[in-house]
Amino acid sequence: MHIGYARCSTQHQDQDLTAQREGLAALGVERSRVYTDAGLSGTSRDRPGLREALAALREGDTLVVTKLDRLARSVRDAADIATEVEERGARLSIGGSVHDPADPMGKLLFNVLSMVAEFEADLIRQRTREGMAVAKARGRLRGKQPKLSPAQERHLVGLVGTGEHTTSEVAALMGVSRATVYRAVQRATAH
């Protein structure tokens, strides 16, 4: 049996997952046997769809992915996943080519593809950091904006300070969470 796995971390999740699902169907995977993760990075191993796909594997099955970078974005994760698949008595198919860990050429190709996937992830992180540094230098990166204006925050602290209202009541009145109320009071007492 073929078990498919698809993952995307981009904004255009529907487009990317649709393309991968179609690719998996072309590789012989039934739609009901495709497990997905949307909006999750391949650098994180904590992916529910991947866990489900691996749990669905039985001896003799094949885990199918369209490209190795959809499965993992680091050499270590790719190797760990391939080992787990092999330990289950299953095979790993990448874009229609079955990975054979006993074949020296197949092992080399797998490791090279894993390194390329990790390299791409590292480049994306580097570009993001550079872009954020440029935006910060230009004054365009301001971070998360406060929920309350300074005047609203002073009013909130005043309400809490009277002791007439609970934190929950003040939060509801101001349209914020209790955590926001606690942080505002903490900022006021720190000054």
N, C-alpha and C positions, 0 to 999 in steps of 0.2 A: 504494500500500500504506500502511496505517496502522501506525505504530510507537507504542506506548504507553509512558508513563513514570509511575511512581508512587513517592512518597517519603514516609516518615514518620520522625519523630524521637522519638516518644513511647514510653511504656512499653507502651501497648496496640497494638503494631505489627501484630499479626495482624488485629485489628478494623479498623484504619485502612487497611491495605493491601487487605483484602478489600473494603471499601467502594469504594476507588479502582479496584480491578480490575473490580468490577461496573459502576462508572461508565464505565470505559474500554470494557468489552464493549458497553454500551448505546450508546456512541459509534462502534461498528463496529470495534473493535480485537480481533483474535484473541488468545486467551490466550497462545499461543506467541510472540506479538510484543510482550509487555509486559515491560519492564525495570524493576527495582525497586531501591531503596536503603532499607534499614531501619536505624533508629537513627542516621541521619546528618542533620545540620543542613543546611537549605537555604542557610545562609550560607556553607558551604564548597563550593567548586567541585570539590573532590577527591572525586567520588562515582563509584564503578565502574559502577553501573547507568546513570547519565547518560552516561558515556563510551561504554558499549556501545550505548545507544539512539541517540546521535548517530552512532556508527560504522556502525550498521545503516541509516541514512538514505541513500536513493539519490534521484537526480533524479526529481521528480514525487511522491515520498512525502510523508506528513504525519506530523509528530510531534504526538501527542495527549496532553494532560494534562487532568485534571478541573478543576483550578484553578491559577492562575498561581503561588500561593504554594507549590505542590508542586514547581514547576520551579525557582524562585529566590526568595530572601528579600532581595535587594537590587536596586536599580534597575540598577546596572552589570551584575550577573550576568545579569539578565533580558534586557537589551539585547544583551550579548555572545552569549548563547545564541541569541536570535532572529536575530542577524546570522549566526552560524555555520549555523543551519538554512537561512537564505536563501541563503548562499554555496554550500550543497550542492544548491541548486535545489529544495529542499523547502519545505513550508509548516508553519506552527505553528497548531495548533488548541487553543484554551483553552475547555474546557467546551462544545465543539461550535461555537464561533465561530472562524472562521479569521482569524488576524491578518494584515492586509494592511499592510505597512510603507509602501506608497505612498499609502494612504488617510489623510488628515489626521485624521479622526475616529477611525479605528482606532488610529492612532499615539498620539493623545491618551489614549484609553481604556487602551491597553497601558501607557503611562507612569504613568497614575493608579493602575492596579492594581499596578504594580511598586512605587510609592511606598507604597501601603497595606500590601503584603506586608513591605516593609522596616520600616515604622513598627511593625507588629505584632511583628516580631522584636526591634526595639529595646525595645518595651514589656516583652516577656518577659524580656530581659536585665536591664532596670531592676528589675522585680519580683523577680527572682532575687537581685540584689545587695541589695535592701532586705530581703528575707526572711532572707538570710544575716546581715546586720547586726543585725537584731532577735534572731535566734537566738544570735549571738555575745554581744550585750549581756545576754541572759538566761543565758549560760553553757551553752548547749545545743549550740554549734558548737565541737567540739573537734578536728575534723580526723581524719585517719587515725590509728588507735590503733596503738601499737608492737606488733611481733610478739612481743617478749620483755619479761618483767618486768625491773626493775632488777637483781634477784638473778641471773636467767638471763643477762643481758647481762654482768655481772661474771664469771660462770662461763665464758662464752664467751670473753671477753678473756683470762682466765687460761689456758684451753686453748690459745689461739693463742700466748700469750706463752711457753709452755713450749717451743714449737718441735717437740713430739712429733707433732703432727697437721698435715696440710695444711689449707688454708682449705676445700677441698671436703669433707674428712672432718668438720671441725667443723660446717660447714653441714648436712651430712647427719645428724650426730648431734643437732643442735639443731632440725632440721626447718625450716630457713630457707634462703634463697638465699645464694649467695656474696656478693652485693652487701650483704645485711644484715650479714654477718660483717664485711666491709670497713668499713661505716658504723659499726658498734659499736666496732671497734678505733680508728677515726679519732676518734670522740667521746671514747673513753677517753684517747687520747694528747693530745687538745686540752685536757684538764682539768689 
